[in-house]
Amino acid sequence: MADKAENAKAFGALLAQAWEHTPSFICGNDDYIYCLFPVDETKEKWIEASITFPDGSIDKKEIDPIKAIALLVEELKVLPDYGADTIVTSKGKLDEAAARLAQLT
């Protein structure tokens, strides 16, 4: 099992990938950071990944587009609990989410 620092580094790379791929969804709150994005331009395979705080456990799956849409809907259902401001919509918010990974090192 990877340690927190290794997971933080791996998830940082996933965040960077998610930011570069369109469409993508990234959100972060006190409990976790989540991302969902296509692997490439074909959009036939997607990555869903999350890292939890404070334990630093990471979960990453490769999924098909239909499952990706279903998972996005599920993630959007929790937004009322955490607030829409948890969605990463700017480079500044991405940097804030990535900086939280330093808590795990």
N, C-alpha and C positions, 0 to 999 in steps of 0.2 A: 504494500500500500504506500502510495506517495505521501510525503509529508506536506504540511500546510504551505511551506515556501514553494515546493515544486508545483503544487496545485495552483497557487496564486500566479506563478509564472505561466503555466499552461493556460489558465483561464484568461490571462492578459492577452495572450496570442489569439485566443478565440474572440475576445472583444474587438481586437483590431480587425480580424477577418469579418466579423459581423458588421462593423462600421463601413468597410469597403464594399460589401455586397449589398445589392438592392434586389428586392425589398428585404429589409431586416427589421427585427424588433428587439430592442434592448431595454431592460428596465432594472432598476435597483432600489432596494429599500434596506431597512436595518437588518433584515433576516437573510437576504440573498441578493445576488445579481443574476439575471436571466438573459439569455440571448437565443434568438431563433433566426437562422439565415440560410440561403441556398448555398450549396457547395460550389457551384459554378453557374455560368450563364444559361445552361440548359434548364436549371431549376428543377431537375428530376430527382435530386437528392438534397436533403436539408440537414442541418445540424441544429439540435436543440441542446443547450448546455446551461448549467447553473452551478453556482458555488454558494455554499451557505456559510453564515457567520454565527458564532465565532469558531466553529470546528474546522472550517476550511475544506469540507468534503465537496468533491466535484462530481457532477453527473453529466455525461455526454452521450448522446445517441445520434445515429444517422437514421433519418426517417424519410418516408415518401411525402410528396406535396400535400396529399389529402390529410395525412396525419398531422403535418405541420399546421395546416389551417385549423384543425380541431384543437391542437394544443395552444395555438394563439388565442382562440376563443376562450379556452379554459383560463389562460393567464389573464385575459382582459376581465374576466369575472371577478378577480380579486382586487382590481384597481380601486373599487370603492373603499376597500379596507385600508389601502396604502396611499391612495391619492394619485391623480393623473400626473402630478409633478414628478413621479418616480420614473416616468418614461424618458429615456435618453433621446433628446431631439436636437442636441447641439454638440459640437466638439468639446465645449466647456463641460457639459454634463458627462460626456464620455470620459474626460480626464478626471472628473470627480469620482466616477465609478471605478476607474482603473486605480486611482490613488487609494481607495479603500482596500485594495488587495494588499497593500503594504502592511495592513494590520495583521496579516496572517504570516508575516515573515519573522 
